[in-house]
Each structure stands twice: as C-alpha cells, then as structure tokens.
C-alpha cells in the first residue's frame, strides 16, 4: 500500500478535463491547503471552511474514494 497524502494524489489529476481535474487545479493553487493530510475529515473540514467557487464537495467525496483506491495499487 502506498503512503502518500491526499495532496500528492490530487496533483496526479491536474490537467484532466473533469471536475476532479478542476478541483486538483484549485487545490494546487491554494497555498494554505493541508498538503500532509491523509484523513478524509481533515481535508473535508478545510474545504468546508475554505470553499472553492463553483466546486461541490461531492467532487471531493468522489476524489477521496479514488484516492483510497489509488493507495491500494
């Protein structure tokens, strides 16, 4: 199993023409994003306190599920 933060994973999705790709671009530009976070709640809490305009937390939920699968492979 890989041992990488959510931020490390989401950077791999930058440039995709998808909602997750847009989220990845926004996170990459956010200098305050918790780059070492691995816990769902820590990232979710951050995104709730610092929402990105036009970005639903549902996209984060989907990306976090993908992150968990990515860690397994």
C-alpha positions, 0 to 999 in steps of 0.5 A, spaced: 500 500 500 502 506 498 503 512 503 502 518 500 497 524 502 491 526 499 495 532 496 500 528 492 494 524 489 490 530 487 496 533 483 496 526 479 489 529 476 491 536 474 490 537 467 484 532 466 478 535 463 473 533 469 471 536 475 476 532 479 481 535 474 478 542 476 478 541 483 486 538 483 487 545 479 484 549 485 487 545 490 494 546 487 493 553 487 491 554 494 497 555 498 494 554 505 491 547 503 493 541 508 498 538 503 500 532 509 493 530 510 491 523 509 484 523 513 478 524 509 475 529 515 481 533 515 481 535 508 473 535 508 473 540 514 478 545 510 474 545 504 468 546 508 471 552 511 475 554 505 470 553 499 472 553 492 467 557 487 463 553 483 466 546 486 461 541 490 464 537 495 461 531 492 467 532 487 471 531 493 467 525 496 468 522 489 476 524 489 477 521 496 474 514 494 479 514 488 484 516 492 483 510 497 483 506 491 489 509 488 493 507 495 491 500 494 495 499 487 
